[in-house]
């Protein structure tokens, strides 16, 4: 996972919802396994073992929009 992808996930998982802490705790074991389409910013993720399923009221995370700027190195 690149820096920008991780920054987006960190932002999403900083929202206050049930299961956020469990998901955040797995970021270091999360990898991008696929891009949806050429030029797309949407990706498929996989968490390496051990996986801990978060107890969430719904499958949707309550975050409407994410805009992250990462400084160039």
RACORDA-V811064 format. One record per pair of residues at least 12 apart in sequence whose C-alpha atoms are under 10 Angstrom apart, sorted by the first residue. I is the first residue (numbers start at 0). J is the second residue. D is the distance in Angstrom with one decimal. If there is no record, write none. Layout:
i;j;d
I;J;D
I;J;D
//
This chain:
i;j;d
0;26;9.5
0;27;9.4
0;28;9.8
0;29;7.4
0;30;5.4
0;31;5.5
0;32;9.0
0;42;10.0
0;44;9.0
1;30;9.1
1;31;8.7
2;69;7.6
2;70;9.9
3;67;7.4
3;68;7.7
3;69;6.3
3;70;9.5
4;30;9.8
4;31;8.8
4;40;8.8
4;41;9.5
4;42;8.9
4;67;9.3
4;69;10.0
5;26;7.8
5;27;9.3
5;29;9.2
5;30;9.6
6;65;9.8
6;66;9.6
6;67;6.9
6;68;8.6
6;69;7.9
7;65;6.8
7;66;7.7
7;67;6.3
7;68;9.3
7;69;10.0
8;22;9.6
8;23;8.2
8;26;8.1
8;65;9.3
9;22;9.8
9;23;7.1
9;26;8.2
10;23;9.9
10;62;9.1
10;65;7.4
10;66;9.0
10;67;8.2
11;23;9.3
11;60;7.8
11;61;8.4
11;62;6.3
11;63;9.2
11;64;8.9
11;65;7.4
12;24;9.7
12;26;9.7
12;60;8.4
12;61;9.5
12;62;8.9
13;62;9.6
14;60;8.4
14;61;7.3
14;62;7.1
15;60;9.6
15;61;8.3
15;62;9.5
16;54;10.0
16;55;7.9
16;56;8.8
16;60;7.5
16;61;7.2
16;62;9.6
17;53;7.9
17;54;6.6
17;55;5.3
17;56;7.0
17;57;9.3
17;60;9.2
17;61;10.0
18;52;8.4
18;53;4.7
18;54;5.2
18;55;5.4
18;56;8.7
18;60;9.4
19;53;7.5
19;54;8.9
19;55;8.4
19;60;8.7
20;53;8.3
21;50;9.7
21;51;7.0
21;52;7.5
21;53;5.6
21;54;8.4
22;46;9.6
22;50;9.4
22;51;7.8
22;52;7.8
22;53;6.4
22;54;9.7
23;53;9.9
24;51;9.1
25;46;6.9
25;47;8.5
25;48;9.4
25;49;8.8
25;50;7.6
25;51;7.9
25;52;10.0
26;45;10.0
26;46;7.8
26;47;9.7
27;46;8.7
27;47;9.0
28;45;8.3
28;46;5.4
28;47;5.2
28;48;7.6
28;49;8.6
28;50;8.9
29;44;6.6
29;45;5.6
29;46;4.3
29;47;6.3
29;48;9.5
29;50;9.8
30;42;9.8
30;43;8.5
30;44;5.6
30;45;5.5
30;46;6.4
30;47;7.7
31;43;5.9
31;44;4.6
31;45;6.5
31;46;9.0
32;44;5.6
32;45;6.5
32;46;9.8
33;45;9.4
//
